Amino acid sequence: MEVADAIGECLGPVALFCPASGDTPGLLYQELARRVAGGMLDVEGWQFVGLDEWVGMNGEDPGSCRNSLDKELFEPLQIDPRRICFFDGRAADPENECALAERFIREHGRIDLAVLGIGMNGHIAMNEPGTDIDGRSHVVELHPVTRQTGQKYFNGPRALERGITLGMGTLLDARHIFLLAVGGHKASVVQRALEGPVTAEWPASLLRQHAGLRVFLDREAASALGKA
Ligand code: PGA
């Protein structure tokens, strides 16, 4: 798998990895787990920082970002929780969670690799349309599209009002950024990100300013490119 190979190439034995949750990277995480179990990939020296979380939720909540990454990545890779810094959306002071994440990243220098998906409104993590390009971790009022599409992660309807997210500035400081998209429903979203104007109104387009960006698309997600 090309993207798993690329992770192996750009992350050394000691690295800070920022993995997205969501539907997009599921197969990638399965492949990483297979490689670790088979002795083909060593993640012993990796540390992890969470990308985003819904306010009011943490790893105890099925469907939360942390809960899904625990199941899909951290548990299969047998990562000691002490090697993970993740926003606790149930914390009494969400702003403090932002400060903790930024400090954790600073202590490690910077994020070595952020693996990101793209939202139907062009968001990156929970950096919503109109986000601050230099922004650090922050608490955000969620965009209507995020509130709606986020329902798919839960068994029943949830009031998704606010989130905690690494900022665009935090992410653009990463050494490598991989942007992943799969499926025809992402085709126009990807086209706008890669071929439309670079604007905070479509946060994924801001990633084009990053010299270490690599984009991984399946055929369907790439199907609108070059046709606008
Ligand atoms: P998805 O989410 O991977 O579930 O499509 C992407 C996102 O909203 O960033």
Residues whose N, C-alpha, C, O or C-beta is under 5 A from the ligand:
A	BS01	PGA	S21 G22 D23 T24 G117 I118 G119 H123 A125
